[in-house]
Structure formats: C-alpha cells, structure tokens
Amino acid sequence: MTSVLCSDPEANMVTGLTPGQTYYIRVYTYTSTANGNAGFGYLCGYSSCSSC
C-alpha cells in the first residue's frame, strides 16, 4: 500500500485519484481526555471537469 495523505487538520481534500480504483481509508484520533469521543465523516465525489 502507498500512503496518499497523512493530515492533522479537521478537513482535507485528496486529488488525483482514479475512478473505479479501490482505496482504503485509515482514520485515527488522539485526545488528552480519557474516554473522549470522536466522529468521522467523508465525502467521495467525481468531476469530469478538467478545469475544476
């Protein structure tokens, strides 16, 4: 496997992926608060616009 992005901000965007290809997402969190809660959401879309 190849890492495409490792990021600390709350939001990020990955470009250059190939439609129809399988990608695996690994999500992790850290907190200094014991028993803290975290949420995760993702949006996956495709645009055929070359200037977008």
C-alpha positions as a LaTeX table, in Angstrom:
\begin{tabular}{lrrr}
\hline
Residue & $x$ (\AA) & $y$ (\AA) & $z$ (\AA) \\
\hline
Met1 & 0.00 & 0.00 & 0.00 \\
Thr2 & 1.00 & 3.59 & $-0.55$ \\
Ser3 & 0.15 & 6.48 & 1.77 \\
Val4 & $-1.57$ & 9.27 & $-0.17$ \\
Leu5 & $-2.16$ & 11.71 & 2.70 \\
Cys6 & $-1.42$ & 11.98 & 6.38 \\
Ser7 & $-3.00$ & 15.07 & 7.86 \\
Asp8 & $-3.75$ & 16.71 & 11.19 \\
Pro9 & $-6.36$ & 19.36 & 10.23 \\
Glu10 & $-10.05$ & 18.75 & 10.68 \\
Ala11 & $-10.66$ & 18.71 & 6.91 \\
Asn12 & $-8.61$ & 17.85 & 3.85 \\
Met13 & $-9.02$ & 17.00 & 0.16 \\
Val14 & $-7.18$ & 14.40 & $-1.90$ \\
Thr15 & $-6.98$ & 14.87 & $-5.67$ \\
Gly16 & $-5.56$ & 12.76 & $-8.48$ \\
Leu17 & $-7.40$ & 9.54 & $-7.59$ \\
Thr18 & $-8.65$ & 7.23 & $-10.34$ \\
Pro19 & $-12.39$ & 6.45 & $-10.64$ \\
Gly20 & $-13.07$ & 2.71 & $-10.35$ \\
Gln21 & $-9.90$ & 2.11 & $-8.30$ \\
Thr22 & $-10.19$ & 0.75 & $-4.75$ \\
Tyr23 & $-8.87$ & 2.97 & $-1.96$ \\
Tyr24 & $-8.65$ & 2.19 & 1.74 \\
Ile25 & $-9.13$ & 4.89 & 4.37 \\
Arg26 & $-7.44$ & 4.72 & 7.74 \\
Val27 & $-8.74$ & 7.09 & 10.37 \\
Tyr28 & $-7.28$ & 7.70 & 13.79 \\
Thr29 & $-7.71$ & 10.22 & 16.56 \\
Tyr30 & $-5.94$ & 11.29 & 19.70 \\
Thr31 & $-7.02$ & 13.19 & 22.77 \\
Ser32 & $-5.69$ & 14.06 & 26.18 \\
Thr33 & $-9.15$ & 13.47 & 27.66 \\
Ala34 & $-9.79$ & 9.95 & 28.96 \\
Asn35 & $-12.76$ & 8.25 & 27.28 \\
Gly36 & $-13.12$ & 11.11 & 24.78 \\
Asn37 & $-15.46$ & 10.75 & 21.81 \\
Ala38 & $-14.57$ & 11.41 & 18.20 \\
Gly39 & $-16.54$ & 11.49 & 14.96 \\
Phe40 & $-15.60$ & 10.89 & 11.35 \\
Gly41 & $-17.32$ & 11.61 & 8.06 \\
Tyr42 & $-16.21$ & 11.54 & 4.44 \\
Leu43 & $-17.50$ & 12.67 & 1.09 \\
Cys44 & $-16.44$ & 10.99 & $-2.12$ \\
Gly45 & $-17.25$ & 12.56 & $-5.48$ \\
Tyr46 & $-16.09$ & 12.71 & $-9.07$ \\
Ser47 & $-15.97$ & 15.57 & $-11.55$ \\
Ser48 & $-15.13$ & 15.17 & $-15.21$ \\
Cys49 & $-14.35$ & 18.89 & $-15.44$ \\
Ser50 & $-10.63$ & 19.27 & $-16.21$ \\
Ser51 & $-10.55$ & 22.90 & $-15.02$ \\
Cys52 & $-12.32$ & 22.26 & $-11.68$ \\
\hline
\end{tabular}
